[in-house]
Amino acid sequence: MHPKGTSRITVFLSLAAGFLVLGLSCSYILYTGARENYFRQINSYLQTVAELAALQVDPENIASLNEPTQTNTPQFQTETDRLEKIVTATKNVTHISILKQVGPQYHFIVDASSQGSEQSKSNLLDPADEIPTELTQAVTARTSIFTDSSHSDRWGTWFSAYAPIFNNHSQLVGVVAVDSDANKINLGDLELLQKFQVTLAIVIAVCIGMAWLASGPITQSVRQGEVWKSSPHRRIVAEIFLVAVVLGIAFEMGQSHLRNIELVQTHNKVTANQALTSLTTKVLNTIQSGGIPNVTVQSDLEHKLTSNNYGQIADTFKEAIANPTSSSISKAEKSVESLARLQSASIERMNGLQEGQSSANLRLFIGIFLLSISTIVLVRYTANQEIRISQNLENTGSIQAQLSSLIENLPIGLFVIENGKITFANAEWKKQIGILPTQTDFHPDLLADAIHPDEREATVEKITEAVKQAKPFQVQYRIAKPGEPALHVETRAVPVYDTDGVCRQMLAFTVDLTATVIAKREVETAYGEVNHKNKLLADALAELEKNLESVVKSLVKAVEAKDPYTAGHSERVMQYSLWLGEAIGLGPYERRILELGTLVHDVGKIGIPDAILTKPDRLTDAEYDIIKKHPEYGVNIIGNIEMFRECLPIVRWHHERLDGRGYPDQLKGEEIPVLVRISAIADIFDAMTSTRAYRTGMELDKVLNIMNEISERGEIDAELFATFCQVIHKRGIIPQAVQQEPWKAA
């Protein structure tokens, strides 16, 4: 076909194929990574719960429970209550049990279930019939371990983690077992799969749409012969662009490699510091309780501290053990705190490296995407050039030579099976098998002899049967080469039929999977060593803070845009409220509720008409009734946002008064929460000290006198107002011109 007859459908299919291969591959890689991360987080979470439970239980109580009749003893009830509290406070945990070895067998000591006591696995000193391998490994290694996959017992199927319990003399007294229902865990995996399927549908739709949009201009350019011809410098620009993209990808890959090295080093440091922190804490607890760590523990502590360049801390603990005075114990406590700070710094650095790696992965994805687009355009141009050349060639031998060259230089092995024998093979396949590139005579057992002896019989049987039945086959196996590591390969073959529908040949392709197999093993090994105890919490906190900042910014700015005279009012009310809350001793959690609630307390004014909100004259009764609706509007706006649920009283009731004359619900006295009373005082104060469209702000003394009269009338809390006066005299009025950012407010 002449180039002018190039079909848009052909171009579209080429582009769509390229886009789909890239998009679907990336989607699958992201899905598998997300799935692996999901199970890692579950296992790490269970391991953390097991370790925390092991630290919280009393080893002496566990050691004292040796008879089935001790179920009514304080020791048994104490440990049962403790486990039930842990089960209640954690999610995805179904059972927590404590087991103790009595003779050659393990027995249940204490058991708690999230489904109630009737669903517990055992009674005191019931024998444990089925002991997972990981439990014995945890005892042997004296460390916590989680199961790599689900396991079943007579109570169900579980994902589990185990942690040993030690007394003050580092002696093993029991094991904590934490079980999570595998069915619930698999539901999360199913949700992830459903999300992946939706993502695939979106990716396919986007790829097809992009391919169709791009196919029009490309087809037009090809038909007119103007891809490079109309403007010669286009090719130079394209080549420079491609070189820049390739160099950018290479640079990012290099940086990613260096970042991975540092991440591994940082993780190793975190792991070492965590072990040191745990060991020094146990030793310090032993010293503080009047005991002396045994010689093995002392030697282990000194060796680990010295090998990690903490010689000074090792000397401090030597002194504390040898001479446990208040001064030496205080130094040891400071040393433990120092290790904890180093651990926190290392974790922050590791999180930063992980965030940087995520950004680098995104940049690599964009670079590869741009390279793919450019490559598709260039390949399309090259293909059309080859078509023009091939149409002028009448020598079919030349075309055959090109085809042979293409086959010979394929990066995958290719061979043909005819009548049960190999009749053709390209250079890559010969290289994989280990024969000379010039060899063309293939003996019948060539492939069978090359297959690893452990897999030879099964592989040959599968290939032979598929060839006899002329059916496609796919098989993975290893190729053994003398003196060289075995190659991991995959062979796929399809039958080739003639015009009569008779299978004449089997066309087979062999791909070298060695690098992929090795990489997969290395990744699995690396992930097995990485400790993700705090990652789940850190990710959730980071996401929450990110969403919180976005939501708060949007709500506050939307309100301020309504009336320029009230710009900064919410931030000032928030600041006054926080000052007062701090003065009366509110805790961090209450101050956080107060901060968010006062920041959005006037969000309902979004629903008030601007003509009323910014009216410079006195409002009519009807207009004032509309203004009084803004607390209810505010609750309707943010009522369904989870993070503002506890702030709703402030939003709805900040205009309520203790004497019942406020709005919208006319609450009285103790019906009004303390946080709402604080916000009301701050709101009244800022309203009178701020300049509005209809008046200028009042002087401080005048405002405080007026508010004192309001307090004496019983409208606002007198005690809170007295404290507020002290705070304002100390800190002063926040200038109206200063508009603090809400997320930076104290």
Secondary structure in CASP SS format (residue, H / E / C, confidence):
PFRMAT SS
TARGET T0000
AUTHOR 0000-0000-0000
METHOD secondary structure of the structure
MODEL  1
M C 1.00
H C 1.00
P H 1.00
K H 1.00
G H 1.00
T C 1.00
S C 1.00
R H 1.00
I H 1.00
T H 1.00
V H 1.00
F H 1.00
L H 1.00
S H 1.00
L H 1.00
A H 1.00
A H 1.00
G H 1.00
F H 1.00
L H 1.00
V H 1.00
L H 1.00
G H 1.00
L H 1.00
S H 1.00
C H 1.00
S H 1.00
Y H 1.00
I H 1.00
L H 1.00
Y H 1.00
T H 1.00
G H 1.00
A H 1.00
R H 1.00
E H 1.00
N H 1.00
Y H 1.00
F H 1.00
R H 1.00
Q H 1.00
I H 1.00
N H 1.00
S H 1.00
Y H 1.00
L H 1.00
Q H 1.00
T H 1.00
V H 1.00
A H 1.00
E H 1.00
L H 1.00
A H 1.00
A H 1.00
L H 1.00
Q H 1.00
V C 1.00
D C 1.00
P H 1.00
E H 1.00
N H 1.00
I H 1.00
A H 1.00
S H 1.00
L C 1.00
N C 1.00
E C 1.00
P H 1.00
T H 1.00
Q H 1.00
T H 1.00
N H 1.00
T C 1.00
P H 1.00
Q H 1.00
F H 1.00
Q H 1.00
T H 1.00
E H 1.00
T H 1.00
D H 1.00
R H 1.00
L H 1.00
E H 1.00
K H 1.00
I H 1.00
V H 1.00
T H 1.00
A H 1.00
T C 1.00
K C 1.00
N C 1.00
V C 1.00
T C 1.00
H E 1.00
I E 1.00
S E 1.00
I E 1.00
L E 1.00
K E 1.00
Q E 1.00
V E 1.00
G C 1.00
P C 1.00
Q E 1.00
Y E 1.00
H E 1.00
F E 1.00
I E 1.00
V E 1.00
D E 1.00
A E 1.00
S E 1.00
S C 1.00
Q C 1.00
G C 1.00
S H 1.00
E H 1.00
Q H 1.00
S C 1.00
K C 1.00
S C 1.00
N C 1.00
L C 1.00
L C 1.00
D C 1.00
P E 1.00
A C 1.00
D C 1.00
E C 1.00
I C 1.00
P C 1.00
T H 1.00
E H 1.00
L H 1.00
T H 1.00
Q H 1.00
A H 1.00
V H 1.00
T H 1.00
A H 1.00
R C 1.00
T C 1.00
S C 1.00
I E 1.00
F E 1.00
T C 1.00
D C 1.00
S C 1.00
S C 1.00
H E 1.00
S E 1.00
D E 1.00
R C 1.00
W C 1.00
G E 1.00
T E 1.00
W E 1.00
F E 1.00
S E 1.00
A E 1.00
Y E 1.00
A E 1.00
P E 1.00
I E 1.00
F E 1.00
N C 1.00
N C 1.00
H C 1.00
S C 1.00
Q C 1.00
L E 1.00
V E 1.00
G E 1.00
V E 1.00
V E 1.00
A E 1.00
V E 1.00
D E 1.00
S E 1.00
D E 1.00
A H 1.00
N H 1.00
K H 1.00
I H 1.00
N H 1.00
L H 1.00
G H 1.00
D H 1.00
L H 1.00
E H 1.00
L H 1.00
L H 1.00
Q H 1.00
K H 1.00
F H 1.00
Q H 1.00
V H 1.00
T H 1.00
L H 1.00
A H 1.00
I H 1.00
V H 1.00
I H 1.00
A H 1.00
V H 1.00
C H 1.00
I H 1.00
G H 1.00
M H 1.00
A H 1.00
W H 1.00
L H 1.00
A H 1.00
S H 1.00
G H 1.00
P H 1.00
I H 1.00
T H 1.00
Q H 1.00
S H 1.00
V H 1.00
R H 1.00
Q H 1.00
G C 1.00
E C 1.00
V C 1.00
W C 1.00
K C 1.00
S C 1.00
S C 1.00
P C 1.00
H H 1.00
R H 1.00
R H 1.00
I H 1.00
V H 1.00
A H 1.00
E H 1.00
I H 1.00
F H 1.00
L H 1.00
V H 1.00
A H 1.00
V H 1.00
V H 1.00
L H 1.00
G H 1.00
I H 1.00
A H 1.00
F H 1.00
E H 1.00
M H 1.00
G H 1.00
Q H 1.00
S H 1.00
H H 1.00
L H 1.00
R H 1.00
N H 1.00
I H 1.00
E H 1.00
L H 1.00
V H 1.00
Q H 1.00
T H 1.00
H H 1.00
N H 1.00
K H 1.00
V H 1.00
T H 1.00
A H 1.00
N H 1.00
Q H 1.00
A H 1.00
L H 1.00
T H 1.00
S H 1.00
L H 1.00
T H 1.00
T H 1.00
K H 1.00
V H 1.00
L H 1.00
N H 1.00
T H 1.00
I H 1.00
Q H 1.00
S C 1.00
G C 1.00
G C 1.00
I C 1.00
P C 1.00
N C 1.00
V H 1.00
T H 1.00
V H 1.00
Q H 1.00
S H 1.00
D H 1.00
L H 1.00
E H 1.00
H H 1.00
K H 1.00
L H 1.00
T H 1.00
S H 1.00
N C 1.00
N C 1.00
Y C 1.00
G H 1.00
Q H 1.00
I H 1.00
A H 1.00
D H 1.00
T H 1.00
F H 1.00
K H 1.00
E H 1.00
A H 1.00
I H 1.00
A H 1.00
N C 1.00
P C 1.00
T C 1.00
S H 1.00
S H 1.00
S H 1.00
I H 1.00
S H 1.00
K H 1.00
A H 1.00
E H 1.00
K H 1.00
S H 1.00
V H 1.00
E H 1.00
S H 1.00
L H 1.00
A H 1.00
R H 1.00
L H 1.00
Q H 1.00
S H 1.00
A H 1.00
S H 1.00
I H 1.00
E H 1.00
R H 1.00
M H 1.00
N H 1.00
G H 1.00
L H 1.00
Q H 1.00
E H 1.00
G H 1.00
Q H 1.00
S H 1.00
S H 1.00
A H 1.00
N H 1.00
L H 1.00
R H 1.00
L H 1.00
F H 1.00
I H 1.00
G H 1.00
I H 1.00
F H 1.00
L H 1.00
L H 1.00
S H 1.00
I H 1.00
S H 1.00
T H 1.00
I H 1.00
V H 1.00
L H 1.00
V H 1.00
R H 1.00
Y H 1.00
T H 1.00
A H 1.00
N H 1.00
Q H 1.00
E H 1.00
I H 1.00
R H 1.00
I H 1.00
S H 1.00
Q H 1.00
N C 1.00
L C 1.00
E C 1.00
N C 1.00
T H 1.00
G H 1.00
S H 1.00
I H 1.00
Q H 1.00
A H 1.00
Q H 1.00
L H 1.00
S H 1.00
S H 1.00
L H 1.00
I H 1.00
E H 1.00
N C 1.00
L C 1.00
P C 1.00
I C 1.00
G E 1.00
L E 1.00
F E 1.00
V E 1.00
I E 1.00
E E 1.00
N C 1.00
G C 1.00
K E 1.00
I E 1.00
T E 1.00
F E 1.00
A E 1.00
N C 1.00
A H 1.00
E H 1.00
W H 1.00
K H 1.00
K H 1.00
Q H 1.00
I H 1.00
G C 1.00
I C 1.00
L C 1.00
P C 1.00
T C 1.00
Q C 1.00
T C 1.00
D C 1.00
F C 1.00
H C 1.00
P C 1.00
D C 1.00
L H 1.00
L H 1.00
A H 1.00
D H 1.00
A H 1.00
I E 1.00
H C 1.00
P H 1.00
D H 1.00
E H 1.00
R H 1.00
E H 1.00
A H 1.00
T H 1.00
V H 1.00
E H 1.00
K H 1.00
I H 1.00
T H 1.00
E H 1.00
A H 1.00
V H 1.00
K H 1.00
Q C 1.00
A C 1.00
K C 1.00
P C 1.00
F E 1.00
Q E 1.00
V E 1.00
Q E 1.00
Y E 1.00
R E 1.00
I E 1.00
A E 1.00
K E 1.00
P C 1.00
G C 1.00
E E 1.00
P E 1.00
A E 1.00
L E 1.00
H E 1.00
V E 1.00
E E 1.00
T E 1.00
R E 1.00
A E 1.00
V E 1.00
P E 1.00
V E 1.00
Y E 1.00
D C 1.00
T C 1.00
D C 1.00
G C 1.00
V C 1.00
C E 1.00
R E 1.00
Q E 1.00
M E 1.00
L E 1.00
A E 1.00
F E 1.00
T E 1.00
V E 1.00
D E 1.00
L C 1.00
T H 1.00
A H 1.00
T H 1.00
V H 1.00
I H 1.00
A H 1.00
K H 1.00
R H 1.00
E H 1.00
V H 1.00
E H 1.00
T H 1.00
A H 1.00
Y H 1.00
G H 1.00
E H 1.00
V C 1.00
N C 1.00
H C 1.00
K C 1.00
N C 1.00
K H 1.00
L H 1.00
L H 1.00
A H 1.00
D H 1.00
A H 1.00
L H 1.00
A H 1.00
E H 1.00
L H 1.00
E H 1.00
K H 1.00
N H 1.00
L H 1.00
E H 1.00
S H 1.00
V H 1.00
V H 1.00
K H 1.00
S H 1.00
L H 1.00
V H 1.00
K H 1.00
A H 1.00
V H 1.00
E H 1.00
A C 1.00
K C 1.00
D C 1.00
P H 1.00
Y H 1.00
T H 1.00
A C 1.00
G C 1.00
H H 1.00
S H 1.00
E H 1.00
R H 1.00
V H 1.00
M H 1.00
Q H 1.00
Y H 1.00
S H 1.00
L H 1.00
W H 1.00
L H 1.00
G H 1.00
E H 1.00
A H 1.00
I C 1.00
G C 1.00
L C 1.00
G C 1.00
P H 1.00
Y H 1.00
E H 1.00
R H 1.00
R H 1.00
I H 1.00
L H 1.00
E H 1.00
L H 1.00
G H 1.00
T H 1.00
L H 1.00
V C 1.00
H C 1.00
D C 1.00
V H 1.00
G H 1.00
K H 1.00
I H 1.00
G H 1.00
I C 1.00
P C 1.00
D H 1.00
A H 1.00
I H 1.00
L H 1.00
T C 1.00
K C 1.00
P C 1.00
D C 1.00
R C 1.00
L C 1.00
T C 1.00
D H 1.00
A H 1.00
E H 1.00
Y H 1.00
D H 1.00
I H 1.00
I H 1.00
K C 1.00
K C 1.00
H H 1.00
P H 1.00
E H 1.00
Y H 1.00
G H 1.00
V H 1.00
N H 1.00
I H 1.00
I H 1.00
G C 1.00
N C 1.00
I C 1.00
E H 1.00
M H 1.00
F H 1.00
R H 1.00
E H 1.00
C H 1.00
L H 1.00
P H 1.00
I H 1.00
V H 1.00
R H 1.00
W H 1.00
H C 1.00
H C 1.00
E C 1.00
R C 1.00
L C 1.00
D E 1.00
G C 1.00
R C 1.00
G C 1.00
Y C 1.00
P C 1.00
D C 1.00
Q C 1.00
L C 1.00
K E 1.00
G H 1.00
E H 1.00
E H 1.00
I C 1.00
P C 1.00
V H 1.00
L H 1.00
V H 1.00
R H 1.00
I H 1.00
S H 1.00
A H 1.00
I H 1.00
A H 1.00
D H 1.00
I H 1.00
F H 1.00
D H 1.00
A H 1.00
M H 1.00
T H 1.00
S C 1.00
T C 1.00
R E 1.00
A C 1.00
Y C 1.00
R E 1.00
T C 1.00
G C 1.00
M C 1.00
E C 1.00
L H 1.00
D H 1.00
K H 1.00
V H 1.00
L H 1.00
N H 1.00
I H 1.00
M H 1.00
N H 1.00
E H 1.00
I H 1.00
S H 1.00
E H 1.00
R C 1.00
G C 1.00
E C 1.00
I C 1.00
D C 1.00
A H 1.00
E H 1.00
L H 1.00
F H 1.00
A H 1.00
T H 1.00
F H 1.00
C H 1.00
Q H 1.00
V H 1.00
I H 1.00
H H 1.00
K H 1.00
R H 1.00
G C 1.00
I C 1.00
I C 1.00
P C 1.00
Q C 1.00
A C 1.00
V C 1.00
Q C 1.00
Q C 1.00
E C 1.00
P H 1.00
W H 1.00
K H 1.00
A C 1.00
A C 1.00
END
